Amino acid sequence: MEKETRKKTRVGSPNLDKNLELHPLKGMITCEGCRRKVGCYASRGNGGVYYYYTCGNGYCEGRINIRKEVMESEFEQFIDKMKLPKEVFDTFKSYILKERAEKEERNTNNIPQMQGQLLSIQNKMDKIEHKILSISNESLIKKLEMERATLETLKGDLEEKMNHKRNDKENLESILSQTEYLFTDPVGMRKKSNYEIRQSLFMVRFGGILYYKKKQ
């Protein structure tokens, strides 16, 4: 009897719309009633097209079926309340930059040392190259070529470390800029970002779980 009743009262699931740019919250909100990710669909009628967010579960007692503009407006109001005051982020930013400056100071002497190591490796490689050209012993040539290959790997690793140190500061500034935008102006960030970036930011800010409870 229970199954038969549920069949009669079941609400048909709409055809979900796959336009992610049109429905920026698709897959980002979870229905608190059935724990399913909220999808979206378009309804045509009265000479127009109306867009909705829905959990798509016909058996859900707290089934979500909300107009697109209502859901997105509520979401913006929610994340706007969670934004950090700029002064708080500035304090965090100054601490990170201070830590970075202290680390840079400790590593200042490493660059000349690395440059010296690079010069030494290059000199050894040049000597091996010259020696290979002056001998005919195949066994010895093979041994020298293996040694040169090892030095080439060491040289590449050292150059990568030096480039990484040079790029660290630029990377940090870029990350801090994006993080500041995310935490102090989340609504602006959501509106200006593409779908992939919005999903990534959502994972960072909410851990990928944000429940919506149907209003009675």
Secondary structure, DSSP 8 states (H G I E B T S, - for coil): -HHHHHHHH----------TTT-TTTTT-EETTT--B-EEEEEEETTEEEEEEE---TT-TT--EEEHHHHHHHHHHHHHHT---HHHHHHHHHHHHHHHHHHHHHHTTHHHHHHHHHHHHHHHHHHHHHHHHH---HHHHHHHHHHHHHHHHHHHHHHHHHHHHHHHHHHHHHHHHHHHHHHH-HHHHHHHS-HHHHHHHHHHHHTT--EE----
